[in-house]
Amino acid sequence: MTHPAQPKASHFINGAYVEDTAGTPIPVIYAATGEQIATVYAATPAIVEQALSTAKAAQKAWAKMTGTERGRILRRAADIMRERNHELSVLETYDTGKPLQETLVADATSGADALEYFGGLAGSLTGEHIPMGEDWVYTVREALGLCVGIGAWNYPTQIACWKGAPALACGNSMVFKPSETTPLCALKVAEILHEAGLPAGLYNVIQGMGEVGAALVTDPRVDKVSLTGSVPTGKKVYAAAAAGMKHVTMELGGKSPLIIFDDADVENAVGGAINGNFYSSGQVCSNGTRVFVQKGIKEKFLARLAERTGAAVLGDPQDEATSFGPMVTENQMNIVLGYIEKGKEEGARLICGGKRADMPGFFVEPTVFADVTDDMTIAREEIFGPVMSVLDFDTEEEVIARANDTEFGLSAGVFTNDFSRAHRVIGQLEAGSCFINSYNDAPVEAPFGGVKASGVGRENSKEAIKHFSQVKSVYVRMGDVEAAF
Ligand SMILES: NC(=O)c1ccc[n+]([C@@H]2O[C@H](COP(=O)([O-])OP(=O)(O)OC[C@H]3O[C@@H](n4cnc5c(N)ncnc54)[C@H](O)[C@@H]3O)[C@@H](O)[C@H]2O)c1
Protein backbone atom coordinates (compact mmCIF):
# COMPACT_ATOMS: atom_id res chain seq x y z
CA MET A 1 0.00 0.00 0.00
CA THR A 2 1.24 3.49 -0.79
CA HIS A 3 2.40 5.39 2.28
CA PRO A 4 0.34 8.55 2.99
CA ALA A 5 3.53 10.63 2.67
CA GLN A 6 4.00 9.67 -1.01
CA PRO A 7 3.27 12.82 -3.09
CA LYS A 8 1.10 12.74 -6.21
CA ALA A 9 4.19 13.47 -8.31
CA SER A 10 7.74 14.73 -7.85
CA HIS A 11 7.42 18.26 -9.17
CA PHE A 12 4.87 21.08 -9.15
CA ILE A 13 5.11 23.23 -12.27
CA ASN A 14 2.73 25.72 -13.86
CA GLY A 15 0.03 25.09 -11.27
CA ALA A 16 0.02 21.27 -11.48
CA TYR A 17 1.85 18.16 -10.33
CA VAL A 18 4.29 16.87 -12.96
CA GLU A 19 6.15 13.56 -13.07
CA ASP A 20 9.18 12.48 -15.07
CA THR A 21 10.49 9.09 -13.97
CA ALA A 22 13.53 9.46 -16.24
CA GLY A 23 15.22 11.41 -13.41
CA THR A 24 17.37 9.74 -10.71
CA PRO A 25 15.08 8.19 -8.06
CA ILE A 26 15.38 9.85 -4.64
CA PRO A 27 14.18 7.62 -1.79
CA VAL A 28 12.49 9.34 1.15
CA ILE A 29 13.49 7.56 4.36
CA TYR A 30 11.56 8.03 7.62
CA ALA A 31 14.30 8.78 10.13
CA ALA A 32 12.46 7.24 13.06
CA THR A 33 12.32 3.76 11.51
CA GLY A 34 14.73 3.71 8.57
CA GLU A 35 11.90 2.58 6.26
CA GLN A 36 11.40 4.06 2.80
CA ILE A 37 8.08 5.91 2.78
CA ALA A 38 8.15 7.63 -0.62
CA THR A 39 10.10 8.10 -3.83
CA VAL A 40 10.55 11.21 -5.93
CA TYR A 41 12.63 11.68 -9.08
CA ALA A 42 15.31 14.32 -9.61
CA ALA A 43 14.45 16.89 -12.25
CA THR A 44 15.71 16.06 -15.72
CA PRO A 45 16.98 18.94 -17.90
CA ALA A 46 13.50 18.98 -19.51
CA ILE A 47 11.85 19.51 -16.10
CA VAL A 48 14.32 22.26 -15.18
CA GLU A 49 13.55 23.96 -18.50
CA GLN A 50 9.79 23.63 -18.00
CA ALA A 51 9.99 25.19 -14.51
CA LEU A 52 12.22 28.09 -15.55
CA SER A 53 10.36 28.99 -18.74
CA THR A 54 7.01 28.83 -16.93
CA ALA A 55 8.23 31.02 -14.06
CA LYS A 56 9.79 33.50 -16.47
CA ALA A 57 6.60 33.80 -18.54
CA ALA A 58 4.25 34.19 -15.57
CA GLN A 59 6.18 36.88 -13.68
CA LYS A 60 5.40 40.06 -15.63
CA ALA A 61 1.62 39.85 -15.29
CA TRP A 62 1.97 39.05 -11.56
CA ALA A 63 4.15 42.13 -11.03
CA LYS A 64 1.50 44.27 -12.75
CA MET A 65 -1.19 43.28 -10.24
CA THR A 66 -1.54 45.60 -7.26
CA GLY A 67 0.27 44.62 -4.09
CA THR A 68 -3.06 44.32 -2.30
CA GLU A 69 -4.26 41.77 -4.86
CA ARG A 70 -1.06 39.75 -4.52
CA GLY A 71 -1.17 40.01 -0.76
CA ARG A 72 -4.76 38.74 -0.60
CA ILE A 73 -3.67 35.47 -2.22
CA LEU A 74 -0.78 35.03 0.19
CA ARG A 75 -3.04 35.70 3.18
CA ARG A 76 -5.58 33.19 1.89
CA ALA A 77 -2.77 30.63 1.59
CA ALA A 78 -1.80 31.40 5.21
CA ASP A 79 -5.38 30.64 6.32
CA ILE A 80 -5.40 27.31 4.45
CA MET A 81 -2.06 26.37 6.02
CA ARG A 82 -3.41 27.04 9.49
CA GLU A 83 -6.59 25.03 8.80
CA ARG A 84 -4.43 22.09 7.67
CA ASN A 85 -1.81 22.51 10.36
CA HIS A 86 -2.22 19.00 11.75
CA GLU A 87 -1.94 17.26 8.37
CA LEU A 88 1.04 19.43 7.35
CA SER A 89 2.76 18.81 10.69
CA VAL A 90 2.40 15.04 10.30
CA LEU A 91 3.98 15.32 6.86
CA GLU A 92 6.80 17.54 8.19
CA THR A 93 7.47 14.85 10.80
CA TYR A 94 7.64 12.15 8.10
CA ASP A 95 9.89 14.36 5.97
CA THR A 96 12.37 15.26 8.75
CA GLY A 97 11.80 12.96 11.76
CA LYS A 98 11.23 15.99 14.03
CA PRO A 99 8.68 15.25 16.78
CA LEU A 100 5.06 16.19 16.14
CA GLN A 101 5.16 18.08 19.45
CA GLU A 102 7.49 20.54 17.64
CA THR A 103 6.11 20.46 14.12
CA LEU A 104 2.56 21.25 15.33
CA VAL A 105 3.75 24.64 16.59
CA ALA A 106 6.84 25.48 14.55
CA ASP A 107 6.66 24.63 10.87
CA ALA A 108 3.40 25.18 8.99
CA THR A 109 2.71 27.80 11.67
CA SER A 110 5.88 29.70 10.87
CA GLY A 111 5.23 29.25 7.14
CA ALA A 112 1.71 30.67 7.56
CA ASP A 113 3.14 33.59 9.58
CA ALA A 114 5.44 34.46 6.66
CA LEU A 115 2.61 34.27 4.11
CA GLU A 116 0.39 36.41 6.32
CA TYR A 117 3.09 38.97 7.16
CA PHE A 118 4.35 39.46 3.59
CA GLY A 119 0.78 39.29 2.29
CA GLY A 120 0.03 42.21 4.62
CA LEU A 121 3.08 44.17 3.51
CA ALA A 122 2.54 43.67 -0.23
CA GLY A 123 0.11 46.58 -0.58
CA SER A 124 2.48 48.97 1.21
CA LEU A 125 5.47 48.66 -1.12
CA THR A 126 5.92 52.17 -2.41
CA GLY A 127 8.69 54.49 -3.51
CA GLU A 128 9.75 57.97 -2.41
CA HIS A 129 9.22 61.47 -3.68
CA ILE A 130 12.44 63.51 -3.48
CA PRO A 131 12.03 67.25 -4.10
CA MET A 132 14.86 68.92 -6.12
CA GLY A 133 13.68 72.55 -6.23
CA GLU A 134 11.33 72.74 -9.20
CA ASP A 135 12.36 69.29 -10.33
CA TRP A 136 11.90 66.08 -8.45
CA VAL A 137 12.97 62.46 -8.28
CA TYR A 138 10.64 59.61 -7.61
CA THR A 139 11.55 56.04 -6.84
CA VAL A 140 9.72 52.86 -7.67
CA ARG A 141 10.20 49.57 -5.85
CA GLU A 142 10.23 46.89 -8.54
CA ALA A 143 10.38 43.11 -8.55
CA LEU A 144 13.69 41.44 -9.40
CA GLY A 145 12.06 38.94 -11.77
CA LEU A 146 12.66 35.19 -11.56
CA CYS A 147 13.98 34.01 -8.18
CA VAL A 148 15.42 30.62 -7.28
CA GLY A 149 15.06 29.24 -3.75
CA ILE A 150 17.21 26.34 -2.57
CA GLY A 151 16.45 24.70 0.77
CA ALA A 152 18.21 22.78 3.54
CA TRP A 153 16.62 19.72 5.18
CA ASN A 154 15.87 20.91 8.67
CA TYR A 155 12.80 23.12 8.06
CA PRO A 156 11.34 22.16 4.66
CA THR A 157 7.95 23.90 5.04
CA GLN A 158 9.33 26.98 6.76
CA ILE A 159 12.17 27.52 4.27
CA ALA A 160 9.79 27.13 1.29
CA CYS A 161 7.56 29.86 2.80
CA TRP A 162 10.29 32.17 4.13
CA LYS A 163 11.65 32.42 0.58
CA GLY A 164 8.40 32.17 -1.38
CA ALA A 165 6.30 34.66 0.59
CA PRO A 166 8.54 37.76 0.27
CA ALA A 167 9.47 36.85 -3.31
CA LEU A 168 5.82 36.66 -4.37
CA ALA A 169 4.78 39.70 -2.31
CA CYS A 170 7.29 41.80 -4.28
CA GLY A 171 5.97 40.56 -7.64
CA ASN A 172 8.59 37.91 -8.43
CA SER A 173 8.13 34.32 -9.53
CA MET A 174 10.01 31.43 -7.92
CA VAL A 175 11.45 28.04 -8.71
CA PHE A 176 12.13 26.29 -5.40
CA LYS A 177 14.35 23.24 -5.03
CA PRO A 178 13.98 21.54 -1.66
CA SER A 179 16.79 19.52 -0.14
CA GLU A 180 16.93 16.04 -1.65
CA THR A 181 16.73 14.73 1.94
CA THR A 182 13.31 16.31 2.62
CA PRO A 183 11.50 16.72 -0.71
CA LEU A 184 7.87 16.40 0.45
CA CYS A 185 6.68 19.54 2.25
CA ALA A 186 7.46 22.22 -0.36
CA LEU A 187 5.09 20.46 -2.78
CA LYS A 188 2.26 21.06 -0.29
CA VAL A 189 3.21 24.74 -0.03
CA ALA A 190 2.93 25.02 -3.83
CA GLU A 191 -0.39 23.18 -3.84
CA ILE A 192 -1.83 25.49 -1.15
CA LEU A 193 -0.62 28.67 -2.84
CA HIS A 194 -2.42 27.65 -6.03
CA GLU A 195 -5.53 26.64 -4.15
CA ALA A 196 -5.49 30.14 -2.64
CA GLY A 197 -5.60 31.63 -6.14
CA LEU A 198 -1.95 32.05 -7.12
CA PRO A 199 -1.82 32.16 -10.94
CA ALA A 200 -0.09 29.13 -12.48
CA GLY A 201 3.66 29.29 -13.00
CA LEU A 202 4.58 31.66 -10.18
CA TYR A 203 5.69 29.15 -7.54
CA ASN A 204 7.19 25.95 -8.89
CA VAL A 205 8.89 23.14 -7.00
CA ILE A 206 11.39 20.80 -8.61
CA GLN A 207 13.40 18.03 -6.96
CA GLY A 208 17.05 17.12 -7.22
CA MET A 209 20.53 17.10 -5.77
CA GLY A 210 23.19 19.82 -5.98
CA GLU A 211 23.46 19.55 -9.76
CA VAL A 212 19.82 20.58 -10.22
CA GLY A 213 20.47 23.49 -7.85
CA ALA A 214 23.55 24.42 -9.90
CA ALA A 215 21.56 24.28 -13.16
CA LEU A 216 19.07 26.75 -11.70
CA VAL A 217 21.73 29.10 -10.30
CA THR A 218 23.63 29.34 -13.59
CA ASP A 219 20.62 29.88 -15.85
CA PRO A 220 20.75 33.40 -17.39
CA ARG A 221 16.98 33.89 -16.91
CA VAL A 222 17.39 33.77 -13.12
CA ASP A 223 17.70 37.15 -11.37
CA LYS A 224 18.15 36.11 -7.74
CA VAL A 225 19.21 33.09 -5.70
CA SER A 226 18.26 32.55 -2.08
CA LEU A 227 20.04 29.59 -0.49
CA THR A 228 19.70 27.99 2.92
CA GLY A 229 22.53 25.52 3.41
CA SER A 230 26.06 24.96 4.63
CA VAL A 231 28.99 27.38 4.24
CA PRO A 232 30.81 25.22 1.61
CA THR A 233 27.65 25.07 -0.55
CA GLY A 234 27.09 28.79 0.04
CA LYS A 235 30.54 29.62 -1.29
CA LYS A 236 29.90 27.63 -4.48
CA VAL A 237 26.43 29.06 -5.05
CA TYR A 238 27.50 32.64 -4.29
CA ALA A 239 30.39 32.33 -6.80
CA ALA A 240 28.12 30.89 -9.49
CA ALA A 241 25.55 33.64 -8.92
CA ALA A 242 28.27 36.32 -9.03
CA ALA A 243 29.36 35.10 -12.46
CA GLY A 244 25.88 36.01 -13.71
CA MET A 245 25.72 39.21 -11.54
CA LYS A 246 22.64 37.85 -9.75
CA HIS A 247 21.26 39.01 -6.40
CA VAL A 248 21.80 36.58 -3.51
CA THR A 249 20.62 35.80 -0.03
CA MET A 250 22.83 33.28 1.79
CA GLU A 251 21.49 31.69 4.99
CA LEU A 252 24.36 29.46 6.06
CA GLY A 253 25.76 27.60 9.04
CA GLY A 254 27.01 28.67 12.45
CA LYS A 255 28.83 27.81 15.65
CA SER A 256 27.16 30.40 17.80
CA PRO A 257 28.12 31.44 21.34
CA LEU A 258 25.69 31.45 24.25
CA ILE A 259 27.20 33.32 27.21
CA ILE A 260 25.94 32.72 30.73
CA PHE A 261 27.13 35.07 33.47
CA ASP A 262 27.26 34.20 37.19
CA ASP A 263 24.28 36.44 37.96
CA ALA A 264 21.96 34.74 35.44
CA ASP A 265 18.82 32.93 36.50
CA VAL A 266 19.99 29.30 36.35
CA GLU A 267 16.66 27.77 35.29
CA ASN A 268 16.25 30.26 32.46
CA ALA A 269 19.85 29.82 31.35
CA VAL A 270 19.45 26.04 31.29
CA GLY A 271 16.18 26.45 29.36
CA GLY A 272 17.95 28.69 26.84
CA ALA A 273 20.81 26.21 26.44
CA ILE A 274 18.32 23.36 25.87
CA ASN A 275 16.35 25.38 23.29
CA GLY A 276 19.61 26.43 21.66
CA ASN A 277 21.04 22.90 21.37
CA PHE A 278 18.42 20.18 21.47
CA TYR A 279 15.40 21.60 19.60
CA SER A 280 14.96 19.64 16.34
CA SER A 281 17.61 17.29 17.75
CA GLY A 282 20.18 20.04 17.35
CA GLN A 283 19.62 20.44 13.60
CA VAL A 284 19.19 24.23 13.74
CA CYS A 285 21.59 26.65 12.05
CA SER A 286 21.36 29.32 14.75
CA ASN A 287 22.06 26.95 17.66
CA GLY A 288 24.22 28.26 20.51
CA THR A 289 26.50 25.24 20.59
CA ARG A 290 29.39 26.97 22.38
CA VAL A 291 27.93 27.57 25.81
CA PHE A 292 30.34 29.80 27.77
CA VAL A 293 29.54 29.56 31.48
CA GLN A 294 31.18 31.85 34.05
CA LYS A 295 33.03 29.81 36.65
CA GLY A 296 30.91 30.78 39.67
CA ILE A 297 27.72 29.29 38.24
CA LYS A 298 29.25 26.38 36.32
CA GLU A 299 28.60 23.37 38.60
CA LYS A 300 25.05 24.49 39.44
CA PHE A 301 24.35 25.01 35.73
CA LEU A 302 25.76 21.60 34.73
CA ALA A 303 23.83 19.76 37.45
CA ARG A 304 20.46 21.26 36.41
CA LEU A 305 21.30 20.84 32.73
CA ALA A 306 22.01 17.12 33.19
CA GLU A 307 18.81 16.68 35.24
CA ARG A 308 16.58 18.45 32.74
CA THR A 309 18.22 16.82 29.71
CA GLY A 310 17.51 13.46 31.33
CA ALA A 311 13.80 14.28 31.04
CA ALA A 312 13.92 14.33 27.20
CA VAL A 313 11.46 11.78 25.78
CA LEU A 314 12.95 9.88 22.83
CA GLY A 315 10.48 7.83 20.85
CA ASP A 316 8.01 7.70 17.98
CA PRO A 317 8.04 11.29 16.62
CA GLN A 318 4.37 10.97 15.57
CA ASP A 319 3.48 10.52 19.26
CA GLU A 320 2.87 13.94 20.78
CA ALA A 321 4.48 12.84 24.07
CA THR A 322 7.87 12.50 22.30
CA SER A 323 10.03 15.58 22.81
CA PHE A 324 13.23 14.50 21.02
CA GLY A 325 13.47 12.92 17.57
CA PRO A 326 16.12 11.22 15.43
CA MET A 327 18.77 12.71 13.15
CA VAL A 328 17.40 13.34 9.66
CA THR A 329 19.47 10.56 8.03
CA GLU A 330 21.77 7.69 8.93
CA ASN A 331 24.63 9.67 7.41
CA GLN A 332 23.92 12.71 9.62
CA MET A 333 23.74 10.40 12.64
CA ASN A 334 27.18 8.98 11.79
CA ILE A 335 28.63 12.48 11.36
CA VAL A 336 27.32 13.46 14.80
CA LEU A 337 28.59 10.23 16.43
CA GLY A 338 31.99 10.93 14.85
CA TYR A 339 32.08 14.37 16.53
CA ILE A 340 31.10 12.81 19.87
CA GLU A 341 34.06 10.40 19.59
CA LYS A 342 36.35 13.35 18.76
CA GLY A 343 35.10 15.17 21.87
CA LYS A 344 35.95 12.17 24.03
CA GLU A 345 39.36 11.69 22.37
CA GLU A 346 40.30 15.36 22.72
CA GLY A 347 39.61 15.25 26.47
CA ALA A 348 36.21 16.92 26.97
CA ARG A 349 34.25 15.67 30.03
CA LEU A 350 31.03 13.85 29.07
CA ILE A 351 28.16 15.00 31.31
CA CYS A 352 25.30 13.14 29.65
CA GLY A 353 24.38 11.30 26.45
CA GLY A 354 27.33 10.45 24.24
CA LYS A 355 26.03 7.61 22.09
CA ARG A 356 23.43 6.33 19.66
CA ALA A 357 20.14 5.59 21.45
CA ASP A 358 19.29 1.92 21.75
CA MET A 359 16.19 1.95 19.55
CA PRO A 360 15.30 1.78 15.84
CA GLY A 361 15.90 4.86 13.70
CA PHE A 362 18.71 7.37 13.69
CA PHE A 363 18.55 8.62 17.29
CA VAL A 364 21.56 10.19 19.03
CA GLU A 365 21.17 10.92 22.74
CA PRO A 366 21.19 14.60 23.75
CA THR A 367 24.85 15.06 24.65
CA VAL A 368 26.63 17.58 26.87
CA PHE A 369 30.40 17.97 27.14
CA ALA A 370 31.96 20.16 29.85
CA ASP A 371 35.55 21.44 30.20
CA VAL A 372 35.63 22.04 26.45
CA THR A 373 38.46 24.29 25.28
CA ASP A 374 38.48 26.68 22.32
CA ASP A 375 40.81 24.55 20.19
CA MET A 376 38.80 21.30 20.38
CA THR A 377 37.11 20.16 17.16
CA ILE A 378 33.67 20.11 18.84
CA ALA A 379 34.13 23.79 19.74
CA ARG A 380 35.20 24.86 16.26
CA GLU A 381 33.10 22.98 13.70
CA GLU A 382 29.36 23.02 13.09
CA ILE A 383 28.08 19.58 14.16
CA PHE A 384 24.39 20.03 13.32
CA GLY A 385 23.30 17.55 15.96
CA PRO A 386 22.50 17.40 19.70
CA VAL A 387 26.01 18.04 21.03
CA MET A 388 26.47 20.93 23.46
CA SER A 389 29.94 22.15 24.37
CA VAL A 390 30.24 23.91 27.74
CA LEU A 391 33.31 26.15 28.07
CA ASP A 392 34.42 28.04 31.23
CA PHE A 393 35.29 31.73 31.40
CA ASP A 394 36.31 34.36 33.99
CA THR A 395 35.82 37.85 32.57
CA GLU A 396 33.52 39.70 30.21
CA GLU A 397 36.39 40.94 28.05
CA GLU A 398 37.83 37.44 27.72
CA VAL A 399 34.53 35.82 26.76
CA ILE A 400 33.74 38.41 24.08
CA ALA A 401 37.11 37.81 22.38
CA ARG A 402 36.68 34.02 22.55
CA ALA A 403 33.05 34.14 21.37
CA ASN A 404 34.10 36.13 18.29
CA ASP A 405 37.06 33.88 17.47
CA THR A 406 35.26 31.93 14.72
CA GLU A 407 34.67 32.25 10.98
CA PHE A 408 30.90 32.05 11.64
CA GLY A 409 28.56 34.83 12.78
CA LEU A 410 24.97 33.69 12.67
CA SER A 411 23.65 34.06 16.23
CA ALA A 412 24.69 34.87 19.80
CA GLY A 413 22.99 34.94 23.18
CA VAL A 414 23.64 36.37 26.65
CA PHE A 415 22.06 35.39 29.95
CA THR A 416 22.56 37.90 32.80
CA ASN A 417 20.45 39.93 35.20
CA ASP A 418 22.63 43.00 34.59
CA PHE A 419 20.95 44.69 31.65
CA SER A 420 23.72 47.20 30.95
CA ARG A 421 26.12 44.29 30.66
CA ALA A 422 23.69 42.39 28.42
CA HIS A 423 23.52 45.24 25.89
CA ARG A 424 27.25 46.03 26.19
CA VAL A 425 28.19 42.41 25.44
CA ILE A 426 25.64 41.88 22.64
CA GLY A 427 26.90 45.14 21.10
CA GLN A 428 30.37 43.61 20.73
CA LEU A 429 29.39 40.14 19.46
CA GLU A 430 29.86 39.52 15.74
CA ALA A 431 26.51 37.93 14.90
CA GLY A 432 23.37 38.76 12.91
CA SER A 433 20.58 37.36 15.12
CA CYS A 434 21.04 37.86 18.88
CA PHE A 435 19.16 37.08 22.08
CA ILE A 436 19.14 38.49 25.62
CA ASN A 437 17.87 36.09 28.30
CA SER A 438 16.39 33.90 25.57
CA TYR A 439 17.53 31.76 22.66
CA ASN A 440 16.37 30.78 19.16
CA ASP A 441 13.22 32.89 18.88
CA ALA A 442 12.60 33.56 15.18
CA PRO A 443 9.38 35.55 14.69
CA VAL A 444 8.66 36.68 11.13
CA GLU A 445 8.72 40.31 12.29
CA ALA A 446 12.44 40.10 13.19
CA PRO A 447 15.25 40.09 10.60
CA PHE A 448 17.08 36.77 10.48
CA GLY A 449 20.52 36.09 9.04
CA GLY A 450 24.24 36.01 9.63
CA VAL A 451 27.47 37.98 9.33
CA LYS A 452 30.97 36.73 8.39
CA ALA A 453 30.85 33.24 6.79
CA SER A 454 27.29 32.66 8.04
CA GLY A 455 25.72 34.58 5.22
CA VAL A 456 24.66 37.58 3.24
CA GLY A 457 21.29 39.34 3.39
CA ARG A 458 18.37 38.84 5.76
CA GLU A 459 15.17 36.83 5.72
CA ASN A 460 11.88 37.86 7.34
CA SER A 461 10.82 41.36 8.47
CA LYS A 462 10.83 44.40 6.20
CA GLU A 463 14.52 43.67 5.50
CA ALA A 464 13.52 40.73 3.30
CA ILE A 465 11.60 43.10 1.01
CA LYS A 466 14.89 44.86 0.21
CA HIS A 467 16.40 41.55 -0.82
CA PHE A 468 13.55 40.59 -3.16
CA SER A 469 13.08 43.95 -4.89
CA GLN A 470 15.12 46.77 -6.39
CA VAL A 471 14.68 50.52 -6.60
CA LYS A 472 14.33 52.47 -9.82
CA SER A 473 14.86 56.22 -9.57
CA VAL A 474 13.36 58.67 -12.04
CA TYR A 475 14.59 62.29 -12.36
CA VAL A 476 11.84 64.62 -13.61
CA ARG A 477 12.87 68.03 -15.02
CA MET A 478 10.23 70.73 -15.12
CA GLY A 479 12.25 73.41 -16.96
CA ASP A 480 14.51 73.55 -20.00
CA VAL A 481 17.56 71.32 -20.45
CA GLU A 482 20.91 73.15 -20.29
CA ALA A 483 23.67 71.61 -22.40
CA ALA A 484 27.28 72.62 -23.21
CA PHE A 485 26.59 72.74 -26.91
N1 LIG B 1 21.11 30.27 8.22
C1 LIG B 1 20.01 29.58 8.00
O1 LIG B 1 18.94 30.15 7.86
C2 LIG B 1 20.04 28.07 7.94
C3 LIG B 1 18.86 27.36 8.19
C4 LIG B 1 18.91 25.97 8.12
C5 LIG B 1 20.10 25.31 7.81
N2 LIG B 1 21.23 26.01 7.59
C6 LIG B 1 22.47 25.32 7.30
O2 LIG B 1 22.27 24.28 6.35
C7 LIG B 1 23.19 23.22 6.58
C8 LIG B 1 22.44 21.90 6.64
O3 LIG B 1 21.67 21.72 5.50
P1 LIG B 1 22.13 20.83 4.25
O4 LIG B 1 23.04 19.74 4.73
O5 LIG B 1 20.92 20.51 3.47
O6 LIG B 1 23.04 21.88 3.45
P2 LIG B 1 23.78 21.67 2.04
O7 LIG B 1 24.66 22.84 1.90
O8 LIG B 1 24.36 20.34 1.91
O9 LIG B 1 22.59 21.74 0.97
C9 LIG B 1 21.71 22.84 0.90
C10 LIG B 1 20.99 22.83 -0.43
O10 LIG B 1 21.90 23.20 -1.47
C11 LIG B 1 21.80 22.28 -2.54
N3 LIG B 1 23.10 22.27 -3.24
C12 LIG B 1 24.19 21.54 -2.97
N4 LIG B 1 25.19 21.83 -3.82
C13 LIG B 1 24.73 22.79 -4.65
C14 LIG B 1 25.29 23.52 -5.75
N5 LIG B 1 26.55 23.33 -6.14
N6 LIG B 1 24.52 24.44 -6.36
C15 LIG B 1 23.25 24.67 -5.96
N7 LIG B 1 22.67 24.01 -4.94
C16 LIG B 1 23.39 23.08 -4.29
C17 LIG B 1 21.40 20.99 -1.87
O11 LIG B 1 20.85 20.09 -2.81
C18 LIG B 1 20.41 21.47 -0.85
O12 LIG B 1 19.14 21.68 -1.41
C19 LIG B 1 23.87 23.54 7.89
O13 LIG B 1 25.14 24.08 7.64
C20 LIG B 1 22.97 24.61 8.51
O14 LIG B 1 23.60 25.45 9.41
C21 LIG B 1 21.21 27.38 7.63
The ligand as an SDF file (V2000), in Angstrom:
LIG
                    3D

 44 48  0  0  0  0  0  0  0  0999 V2000
   21.1090   30.2720    8.2190 N   0  0  0  0  0  0  0  0  0  0  0  0
   20.0110   29.5750    8.0030 C   0  0  0  0  0  0  0  0  0  0  0  0
   18.9390   30.1490    7.8570 O   0  0  0  0  0  0  0  0  0  0  0  0
   20.0390   28.0680    7.9400 C   0  0  0  0  0  0  0  0  0  0  0  0
   18.8610   27.3600    8.1850 C   0  0  0  0  0  0  0  0  0  0  0  0
   18.9130   25.9690    8.1170 C   0  0  0  0  0  0  0  0  0  0  0  0
   20.1000   25.3090    7.8100 C   0  0  0  0  0  0  0  0  0  0  0  0
   21.2260   26.0130    7.5870 N   0  0  0  0  0  0  0  0  0  0  0  0
   22.4690   25.3210    7.3000 C   0  0  0  0  0  0  0  0  0  0  0  0
   22.2710   24.2830    6.3490 O   0  0  0  0  0  0  0  0  0  0  0  0
   23.1870   23.2150    6.5810 C   0  0  0  0  0  0  0  0  0  0  0  0
   22.4420   21.8990    6.6390 C   0  0  0  0  0  0  0  0  0  0  0  0
   21.6720   21.7210    5.4990 O   0  0  0  0  0  0  0  0  0  0  0  0
   22.1300   20.8290    4.2500 P   0  0  0  0  0  0  0  0  0  0  0  0
   23.0370   19.7390    4.7250 O   0  0  0  0  0  0  0  0  0  0  0  0
   20.9200   20.5080    3.4720 O   0  0  0  0  0  0  0  0  0  0  0  0
   23.0410   21.8820    3.4470 O   0  0  0  0  0  0  0  0  0  0  0  0
   23.7750   21.6700    2.0390 P   0  0  0  0  0  0  0  0  0  0  0  0
   24.6570   22.8410    1.9020 O   0  0  0  0  0  0  0  0  0  0  0  0
   24.3570   20.3370    1.9080 O   0  0  0  0  0  0  0  0  0  0  0  0
   22.5860   21.7410    0.9710 O   0  0  0  0  0  0  0  0  0  0  0  0
   21.7050   22.8400    0.8970 C   0  0  0  0  0  0  0  0  0  0  0  0
   20.9910   22.8290   -0.4330 C   0  0  0  0  0  0  0  0  0  0  0  0
   21.9020   23.1970   -1.4680 O   0  0  0  0  0  0  0  0  0  0  0  0
   21.8050   22.2820   -2.5430 C   0  0  0  0  0  0  0  0  0  0  0  0
   23.1030   22.2720   -3.2450 N   0  0  0  0  0  0  0  0  0  0  0  0
   24.1930   21.5370   -2.9650 C   0  0  0  0  0  0  0  0  0  0  0  0
   25.1920   21.8330   -3.8160 N   0  0  0  0  0  0  0  0  0  0  0  0
   24.7280   22.7930   -4.6490 C   0  0  0  0  0  0  0  0  0  0  0  0
   25.2910   23.5250   -5.7470 C   0  0  0  0  0  0  0  0  0  0  0  0
   26.5470   23.3350   -6.1430 N   0  0  0  0  0  0  0  0  0  0  0  0
   24.5180   24.4390   -6.3650 N   0  0  0  0  0  0  0  0  0  0  0  0
   23.2530   24.6750   -5.9600 C   0  0  0  0  0  0  0  0  0  0  0  0
   22.6650   24.0090   -4.9440 N   0  0  0  0  0  0  0  0  0  0  0  0
   23.3940   23.0800   -4.2880 C   0  0  0  0  0  0  0  0  0  0  0  0
   21.4020   20.9880   -1.8740 C   0  0  0  0  0  0  0  0  0  0  0  0
   20.8460   20.0940   -2.8140 O   0  0  0  0  0  0  0  0  0  0  0  0
   20.4070   21.4740   -0.8470 C   0  0  0  0  0  0  0  0  0  0  0  0
   19.1410   21.6800   -1.4130 O   0  0  0  0  0  0  0  0  0  0  0  0
   23.8740   23.5410    7.8860 C   0  0  0  0  0  0  0  0  0  0  0  0
   25.1390   24.0760    7.6420 O   0  0  0  0  0  0  0  0  0  0  0  0
   22.9740   24.6100    8.5050 C   0  0  0  0  0  0  0  0  0  0  0  0
   23.6020   25.4490    9.4120 O   0  0  0  0  0  0  0  0  0  0  0  0
   21.2090   27.3840    7.6320 C   0  0  0  0  0  0  0  0  0  0  0  0
  1  2  1  0
  2  3  2  0
  2  4  1  0
  4  5  1  0
  4 44  2  0
  5  6  2  0
  6  7  1  0
  7  8  2  0
  8  9  1  0
  8 44  1  0
  9 10  1  0
  9 42  1  0
 10 11  1  0
 11 12  1  0
 11 40  1  0
 12 13  1  0
 13 14  1  0
 14 15  2  0
 14 16  1  0
 14 17  1  0
 17 18  1  0
 18 19  2  0
 18 20  1  0
 18 21  1  0
 21 22  1  0
 22 23  1  0
 23 24  1  0
 23 38  1  0
 24 25  1  0
 25 26  1  0
 25 36  1  0
 26 27  1  0
 26 35  1  0
 27 28  2  0
 28 29  1  0
 29 30  1  0
 29 35  2  0
 30 31  1  0
 30 32  2  0
 32 33  1  0
 33 34  2  0
 34 35  1  0
 36 37  1  0
 36 38  1  0
 38 39  1  0
 40 41  1  0
 40 42  1  0
 42 43  1  0
M  CHG  2   8   1  16  -1
M  END
$$$$
